[in-house]
Amino acid sequence: MSDRPTQRISVVLERMRLPGPWGAERWELAGVVPDVGGEPRTIVESPERVQRLHPGVEVALYRDEAEGYYLNATTDTPSVFVSIRLDEATGDAYPFQATLSYNEAARWMDGSERVERAVVWPELAEWMAQWVEENYRPEPKRRERPKSFVGKEGRLREKTGR
């Protein structure tokens, strides 16, 4: 397998009007589908909501993110995590980046990115799981009691060897 296998996906973002007199709206992740190609386009438009399809978003598998893919692949609902940003000029949302790694998505959120998740389709989940199977081995758990939990007698034994 390649050092960096990739898949392209299409991201569907939805803008909904919020109830109230202020005319506020909110963009959120409506879902992800296999890539359909082409340019971003509106697929649903009504006074209450707009859905925009953003094709060509790449998800790649990196060896140093293997644990994050493992965590995702072993859940009941494997997901893709999409970082969503707003275009300040138009107010429209767009997918900035996407990942299949729990750990990478968590780092993005720690960095104040807006990240939402969507369940992936079975073929993408299988592709990720196969890569994990071939490229990741969990570290064996070694639990050592922290020194703070060793009693006074234990610390004395370590120092004196008795």
Secondary structure, DSSP 8 states (H G I E B T S, - for coil): --SS-EEEEEEEEEEEE-SSTT--EEEEEEEEEE---SS-EEEEE-SSEEEEEEEEEEEE--GGGHHHHHHHHTSSS-EEEEEEEE-TTT--EEEEEEES-HHHHHHHHHTT--EEEEE--HHHHHHHHHHHHHH-----------GGGS-HHHHHHHHH--
